[in-house]
Amino acid sequence: MRILLAEDDASQAESIQTWLEMDGYTVDWVERGDHAILAVKQHQYDCVLLDRGLPQASGDQIIHVIQQLKQSPPVIFITARDTIQDRVEGLDLGANDYLVKPFSLEELSARVRTQLRQKHSTGQDQLKYADLVLDLQGKRVLQHDENVNLTAKEFQILYKLMQKPEHIVTREQLEESMYAWGDEIESNAIEVYIYQLRKKIGSSRIKTIRGLGYRMNDE
């Protein structure tokens, strides 16, 4: 699950990025509004954390751009603008949530989880396919009601595949969802993660579509 963080306070942004990465998310961080606009146009994000007072382009301008996208991610305003009028205005602009600084990182995580559940699972906490249950809130996987221990990267791959299990997911799409800007990606990283996943959930559960990518398989 990939998140865009648009925040010009470097110290706060680093804390948020580190926290969310520990929580299993891939986080891209930008400090300027024009860079945020470029990012949302070029990448598909599961959620955007957006400061309203960014240089070069305001958060209010950015959310307008996001709303024009074919697939617009949920937006959480993270801002020091704390009056009732500010909150009403932010939500009326189209934000899915509004979080006033200073806030706890635990609360931020909870609000991100809420948006992801609503976006990907129609309000539910789980994705289900065949004998697999993926718990979005607890970030765990059950198979035949028994816990399957996955690494954060393995969980992200399975999450991506189970979102639309009948669709083929390319290697590039998996890398896009798993790695932030600047991350070093080994040439065979996806293949290694798929191999490890198959060992844990069964070799037949993930099917390779030669030359195209991967999809779930219920046989």
N, C-alpha and C positions, 0 to 999 in steps of 0.2 A: 504494500500500500504506500503510495507516494504522495507526499504533502509539499506544497509550496508555502514557504514562510517569507512574507514580505514585511521586514522590520528594519528600521534604520538605526536603532539602538543596538550596537554590536554586542555589548555585554549581555543584554537581555536575549538577543537572538541566539547567541551561542549557548546560553542556558537552556532555552526552549529546544534548540536543535539537538543538543546532547540528550536531553530528557526523552524526547520523542524517539530518537534512535535507540535508546535503551529500551523503549517500549515496543520496539520492533518495526518502526516505520522508516521509510526512506525519505529524507528531508532535503529539499533544495532551498537555499537561503539567498534572497536578494535584498539589497539595501535601498534600491531606487524604484520608483513607480514605473518608469519606462522599461526597466529590466523585468519587472513583474508582468507587464503587458506582453513583452516578447516571450516570456516563459510560458504563459498560459496559452499563447497561440501555437507554440511549438511542441508542447508536451501535454499529455493527458494526466491530470492530477485527480486524486480521490478526494482531496480537501484543500482549501486555501485558507491560510491564516493571514489576515490582512490588517495592517496598521492604517488608520485613516489619514495620518499626517505624514505621508512619504514625500521626499523630494522628487522633482521632475514630473510626477503624475500622482495625484492624490488617490487614496483608497476608494473614494467615491467615484472617481473616473475609471479606476481599474474594474470595479464591480460592474460597471456598465459594459465594459468590454467583455467580461466573463459571461454576462447574460446573453451576448450575441453569439457565443460559441455553440456549435452543433451539440456538443455534450458538455454542459456547464457543471463544474464541480460545486459542491456546497461551500459557502464562504462564512467564516467566523471572523467578525471584526475583533481585533485586539487593540484597545485604544485607551488613552487617558481621558477622552471626552466622556464625562460621566453624568451629565445632567439627563433628566427624563427626556427632554427634547432631543438631545443627542441620540439617545437609545432609540426613540421612536423614529427619528430621521434615518438612522442606520438600517433599521429593520424595514422601513418603507422603501429604502433604496434597493432592497432585495437580499440583504444578508440573512443567512439562516440562523445565526446566533450572534450575540453581542457580549463580549467579555471585557470588563473594565479593569485596567491596570491600577494597582498591582493585583495579581491573581495568583492562586496556587497552581503549581504545575500538575498536581493531581486532578484539580478541577478541569484544567485545560484538556488533559487526557480523556476525562469522562465526556466532555462536550464533543471532542473529536470522535469518540466511539459512537456517540449518539448520531452524529451526522453520517458516519459510515454505515451504520445499521439502516438508517432511513434511505440512504442512497442505493445501497447494494442489496438489501434484503427486505425491502418493503416493510421496514419497521421491525423485522425479526432479528433475533440475536444469532441465528445459525444459518449455515448453508448445508444442505443435505444432498448426497448423491450416493446411490446404491447403499453400501454398508458404512459409508463415511459420514460423520457429522463434524463440521468445522464451527467451533464456537468463537465468534468474533470478539465478544467481550473478554472472555477468559484466555483468548489466544491459545486454544488447545484443540486437538483433534481426537475424536473417538472413533473406534472401529469395533463393531460388535460390542458396543458399550464399554470398551476398554480403552484407556488412554494410550495414545501413540506419541512418543516423545520426539518432537521435531525441533530443529534449529529455527531461528528467526527467518533465514533465507528459505528454508524448505517450506515453512508455513506460508510465506509470501507466494511461492510458486504454486502451491496447492490452492491457495485462495484465488489466484488469478485463473487457474484452470477451472475451478468449481463455480466461478461467477456465471459462466455460460458454458456448461460442460459439453454441450453438443458442438461448440465452435472450436476451430483450430486456433491455437495461440502460437505465434511465431517466436523464435529465439529472441529476436529484437524486441518484441513486446514484453517478454519476460525480463530482459535486461532493463528495459525502460522502467518497469514497475519496481525493480529491486535495487537499482543503483542510483545514487545521487551524483550530481556533477562533480567531476574530479576523482571519483572512485576508480581505482584500478581494476579492470575486468580481465581475468585470465581467459584465454581463447576457448577453453573447454569447461568453463565454470558451470554453465547451464547443464551441460551433459552430466557433470559430476553430481550436481544437486538432484537431477532427475533420477540418476542411478541410486543415490542414497534414499530418495523417496520411495522408489520401487521396492527396495529392500525392506522398508518399514511398513508399507501399505499393500504390498503385493505387486509383482511384476506386470500383471495384466491390467492394473487399474489406470495406468497412464500409457496411452498408445502413441507411438511415433508415426507421424505421417511424413514419409520420406520426402525431403526437399521442401517441406512446408512448415512443420513444427510439431506441436503436441496437442492432444485433447484427452479428456477423460474417457474411460471405457468401462462399461458395466458387465462385460462378459466374464 
